[in-house]
Structure formats: structure tokens, C-alpha cells
Amino acid sequence: MDRDLTDDLQARVREAHAARSPLCIVAGGTRGFYGRRVEGVELAVGGHRGIIEYQPSELVVTVRAGTPLAELEEALREQHQMLAFEPPHHGEDSTIGGTIACGLSGPRRAAAGAARDFVLGVTVINGLGQRCRFGGQVMKNVAGYDAARLMVGAQGTLGLLLDVSLKVLPMPKAEETLKLALGATEMPARVLRWVRQGLPITASCHLEGTLCLRLGSTPSAVRAARARIAREHTCEQTCGEVTADFWRQIRDQRHPFFRASGNLWRLSHLPTTPFYSGDPEAALLEWNGALRWVHAEEDMYAEAERHGGHAQRHPLHAREGADGDIFPALAPGLARIQRRLREAFDPHGILNPGRLCVRDAAAQA
Amino acid sequence: MNRQALLKRLFGVLSEDQLLHRVEDLKPYECDALSAYHCLPLAVAIPDEEAQVKAILALCYAEGVPVVARGAGTGLSGGSLPHEDGILLSLARFNRILSVDPESMTAVVQPGVRNLAISEAVQEHGLYYAPDPSSQIACSIGGNVAENAGGVHCLKYGLTVHNIVKLKVLTIEGEELTIGCDALDSPGYDLLALLTGSEGMLAIITEVTVRLLPIPALAKVALASFDDIAVAGEAVSRIIARGVIPAGLELMDNAALCAADDFVQAGYPRDAEAILLCEVDGSLEEVEDQLVLVLEILREAGATDIRVARDEAERAQFWAGRKAAFPAVGRLSPDYYCMDGTIPRHRIAGVLRYIRDLSKEYGLAVVNVFHAGDGNLHPLILYDANNPGELERTEELGGRILDYCVAVGGAITGEHGVGIEKINQMCHQFGSDEITQFHRIKAAFDEKGLLNPGKNIPTLQRCAEFGAMHVHHGQLSHPELERF
């Protein structure tokens, strides 16, 4: 199953560079929705797969981009380790490359950090067809600019990901979920207070008047945390496969909530931001309130920005890519820097042109 | 524009006490903490308003004058070494904490605020700022961001890049940009990561929003003695392999621990070949559970003696020795040179042996103190700058240690930065395509190359002269080593 397609992929990018012919990068094909549709010749990287190096005592795994996320996570689980940013799977074929390229993090993000926080190094092919290795396989490395983390969320527009070195963490020895009846508007302050008190909260999700709180640590620490919360709030303790599946449904946006309409928005801001998007109880809250999912017919970009955050469309149904931008427009100064950086890595704009925003595509024309 | 004309223009923006230009006033700014390199700048600007910084940058941009930013000047790689034809821009007077949000656990600070001052200011809320470089009493947060500073607690709590959420910066053209945001993610490219550790080459930082953490309820430290430094190195890997992420995991060799003990009476076992300090923190229950496991692993790993600090006073005493290790070693020798390589943890024993052999070969003592948990070595090479040629031999020895770090899969700098010091070693770490890509990144922000010129990224010509360009994609300078 493991295959190294570096030479083929590099040859394809070089040809495309010479011909100035746009490429549409596809690995597992499950994240098409997460950006604009790309017009270009398909470049399939799913075959470039396999774990290159994994030493559990180093807490580092180096893996080819086309490796299925599920396969990587299984290898880590055998050593009682995990990707602590708990990336979503948007289908069985989701790959680690797609995860990093999209910069996706799941329920554990507020507690453990985001995908970019766990990237130690990458190998990419830039738009000139050159193979470059940035970062490394060690925890600390400040040699040169941090071009490795820059790739996270760039969706291939700065370079085709070949492999990535990630910091992994031990799985908590004990984990359980508490269910509490609580109003949506009370959720952020309540959870943040427990976080400040040092309770080992690894995920939080509020939906339909119920807060689900996942605790993870050593067994006695989880017991103590449960006892502490139970002293101030009636709660139901749940664990086992049903609970694990609940968190996977939230992580992967498979829960029925996300499919209730075709107008799903993802709002990201300070957890303490007042609610501004309709009925708070109709939203799904994660990340201690810093992430809010809502269904809304109207455009949420301006409203989110006015509240110091940002909105993003999340058209889960758009398998081939969205028709328009899903991300908010950047401030002019940032857009200019972003365009120059794009040109610095991919002067002819052949890698996933237009994927991130319309202006990007316009700049190529 | 000549020097006089430039000074005149700068005096239009800055007051008498904000612009230094006489040699005697420039002298204190001729170097940072890497004193082996020094250079007088054209002038030192010490503004205290952002509008002044903007005006200085706009002027320098228009006139093509280099600008080197400086925080507290505690950097160890010459990152804020002045440029002889440039302005040294000190941000030391931007030293206010602008706001603290205890509920969201963030603070907005100016770049000149000292690292430790942040933790002191938020302590009343039960919070602290996690990255703790050993110079934390003096170093500034702006410099921490520029160097992506680390510290003792990185393995568990991350580097600067993991602990900041937003930056305000000025480009060389004087344009203000907000990088990152208060939310847990931001649209667009991750410029926050790119700017962190960019050594003042891309933009000037004017404001930093840091993430704060709750102060752990409890921290306990174990001091384990070993009669073989390689065995101590092995114990480090065993602890990690068993699923413990210590808050701190530090290794000191005999020379270092004795020097530290002489200096601050840390109560270290002076007959040990090496000691490990292993700290666990968290809730009472977490600490108890982890400590039991750590003690068991240390015993299995062959520790000859293990002591757990009885109380806060003893814990502080154990750490005082580690934190004073550099100045303590400084008493052993007229000069020392602090290295900063990183390696995979399982290579610790081999790399220590290599350093020992080199030390003999060069006739220069090397003392080892390091962040073992994240494989970040700080070999201290002892020398006497008054002996002709000794500094050059020291630098050569240091360079060989760094080359070896790269050869075993590590990096030439873990937390001190490249600056001017490791610019040649960059040619070992990276190939020509990568270095060219770095230059293009720089140009995307600073086309004229005015921000901190000559630092961080070597020119290809320099690499060719240094004779190191051959190290690329598998062609290592140490072919005798197994591949990683």
C-alpha cells in the first residue's frame, strides 16, 4: 500500500509550471466543499501514502500526505497516542494531507491546540516544481522562516504537500462525558470558569439545551473533576461507544444538526462574545463557546466581523467545491501580502488557483 | 542622503533623548547578548509613540536606510546586531500592558513589556504566560516573538508561536497590519506563524496579544542522579514513551551541576555524573498519578538516587540551580559560548559522546545543560577570548556540533535564532531551493531588503563560499551515520 510518488508528482508540477497550466490538487476528495471550485487539470496525490517514520518515544510521526487519516490514527492508537487537534474526517477517504492543507481541527482544539500547533515540518513542491523541506522532526526548530506552519490552511496554494511531520501526544488514560442541562447563553462563561479552575476539559459541545463536557486525564483526576462539577450542577455521566460516536459526529459534522439546511455557517470569535445570530438555543456551540455553528439564510460575514470574529460558509453538500468564496474577505493590506506570498511560492499561479478567494483568481488573470 | 541629513530628518520626528547619534551614546547598543559580534549603527532611535515608528519606517523606506529592531537586547544569536549604515530601532519604551481579559485568558501588551512582567501582572487572576526563556526577567515579549523564544516548559506548553493569538505590526512601508485574531482561528494564510521567529526581517511588531493559562494547582519536581550521562539521556525517552508529558525535563552534566551548586547552593548531588530534573504539574490528582509513574520509570531507568522536593522552598531551590546554570558556568571560565542545537531525543546519548570527543580534540571544555524533554541541547564551550585564536577554535567546535545535530535529524537552533551567529550553518540545514524560497518570502514583505539585512537567511553566494551547498536532500556531511 505504501508508495512514494515524489518523482512523478514533481515531474507533473514542473510540466505544469513550464506550460503555465493550472492544477487541481485532490487527495481523498472529501474536502471539496472547503473552498472554491478549482478549474485545472486534476493532480491526484492520494497514491502518495504511508508512514515514513514513527517513533512513539519521540512523539513525532512523519507521514506522506495521501495517507488516509483513519490509517494514521489507527497506527497512533496502537501506541496509545493521538493527533491532539482531533481532526475531522469528512469521509472514509479523508487524508492527513487534506487535513493539514485545510488546517482543520476538531473538538479538542480549545484544550490542546490547532492543526498548525502540531506541525513540525513539511516537504512540499512549490509552484516552480522545486522540492523544499521546511521545519523538521524535532520539537523546537527556529532555523529559517516557519514556512511549515504557513502551509497549514493554505490549501496547496503555496505548495503541494508531500509529507508532514507532526507532534503527537499520549491519549488520556481516562475519559468520560458529562451531560448537563444548561442554557446556551450561560455555556461559555460556565465552561471557561471550569477551565480556569484547571479542570481537565478536553471538549465541550452545547446543543438543544444540553451541554456535553468531555473530561480526559488520569483516572483519579477525571473522578475528582466529575465530583467537583456534580457539586454545583446536576449531571449525567456517560461513556462508551455511543458517547464516542457522538463526539465523532460533532467532529466530522455528521450530526443531524449540521445537515438541517444548506446554509450552514461557522462563526469564530472570543467565547465571551454576545450572541448575535438569531436564537442562541438554535446554535451548536463548541470550543467553550468560541465556535458557533448556525443555519442562516442571510450573509453572516459583516455581522461576525462587527463582533470581532469571522464567519465562514460551510457548504458540506458542495463536493466539487463551492461556487463562490466561503471565507471572508481579508483586509486590503493582508490581501496584498497574501498575494505576494502566493507569487513567492507559485509565480505562475498553477497550484489550486482561486481555491481560497476570488481575488486570488483575479490576480492570476 | 548623508548621515547628517538623515539625522536632521529623524530629529523632525524624535526628541533629543529619543535619538542617539554620538559614539559614546551608541556604544551600549553595539551588540546584544552575543557580544562577540558588535557594530555601531548610524543612530539609535528610541521612540515611544507608534506614529513615530511609522514615520521612521516611512523615512527609511523612502531613503533606502536599513532598520534593525531591538527589544531588551538579550538575544543570543546577534539578531539585533546593528547595521553600520542603518538605524537601530529600540522598542524598549513600548512597555505598557494595555489590557488583560481574565475571562478569555488573554492580555494585550506592547512589544517592550518584559516576559516575566506579564505573568506578574496577571497573577492576581490565577493566570500566567507560559513561555519562560531563562532571560525572562529581562527579555521583552517583542523579542520573544521575533525569535520564537522557548524555555523550560515548552514540551508541555509550547513555544511563543503556540502562546500568542494576535499581532499588530508595521511593514517597512509603514503600513499597519493586524495578524491573527482573538478567535481560535483566522482566515487566510497563517501569517502569525510566519512572523513568529522571523527575526525582525519581515515587519516591526507594535502590539502582541498573548494567551494566558491557569496557574496549575500543584507542581512537584523530582531530582534523579545518574552515574552515566547516557543512562540519564535514556531515562528521558522512557518517561515520554510511557505517556507522561512533564512540565519540565532538564538534564545537567557533572560540571554544570557542580558549578550551579557552588553558585546558588542548589543542594545537588555533586558526585553524580548527571542529574535530571523532572517536574509534573496539574491538579492534585494528576500530579500524584504522574509522579508515581515518573518515580517508577526513573528507578527502572537506573537512577542511583531520587529526591522529590519536599515543599515549595526546596522545589524553588532545585530550579534555582538550573536557572543559574549559565551564569554559574560563566564563573568557571573567562568566556563561554552557548550553543542551541536540537536533536531527536533518542540521539541524546550519541550526541553527548560526540561532543565529548570533540571537546578533547579541540582542548576546550564543554559543559552540558539542556532541555532534555524536547531534545534542545545547550552545550557551553569554555574559552578565553584573550588567548589568540581561541574564539575562532570555539566557533569552529560549535559549528561542528551544530552540523552533527543536523546530521542526526535535528536543527541548528531550537530557540535562540539564527541571527548572524548561525548564518553559515543555515547552509547545512537547507539547500539552495529552500534558501531561495526564504529570500522570496522576505521580498514579499520587504522588497528592498531593508529590515535587518544580512541576518537569518544567508545569500547563496555566502553558502558557496562557506563550501556547504553540497548538503542537500540526502547528501549529508556525515556519510558514516545511519540515515534518519
Interface residues (C-beta under 8 A of the other chain):
Chain A: E53 Q55 P56 S57 E58 L59 V60 H80 G103 S105 R109 A110 G113 A114 R116 D117 N126 Q130 R131 C132 R133 F134 G136 Q137 V138 M139 K140 N141 V142 A143 G144 Y145 D146 A147 R149 L150 V152 G153 A154 L158 L169 P170 M171 K173 A189 L192 V195 R196 Q197 G198 L199 P200 S217 T218 P219 S220 A221 R223 A224 A225 S268 H269 L270 P271 T272 W287 A290 L291 G308 G309 H310 Q312 F327 P328 L330 A331 G333 L334 A335 I337 Q338 R340 L341 E343 A344 F345 L356
Chain B: D101 P102 E103 S104 M105 G126 L127 E147 N148 G150 C154 L155 G158 L159 V161 H162 T171 E175 E176 L177 T178 I179 C181 D182 A183 L184 D185 S186 P187 G188 Y189 D190 L191 A193 L194 T196 G197 S198 M201 L202 P214 P216 A217 S237 R238 I240 A241 G243 V244 I245 G282 S283 L284 E285 E286 E288 D289 Q290 T342 I343 P344 R345 H346 H371 D374 G375 N376 G409 G410 A411 I412 T413 G414 E415 H416 G417 V418 K422 Q425 M426 Q429 F430 G431 D433 E434 Q437 F438 R440 I441 K442 A443 A444 F445 N456 I457 H473 F484
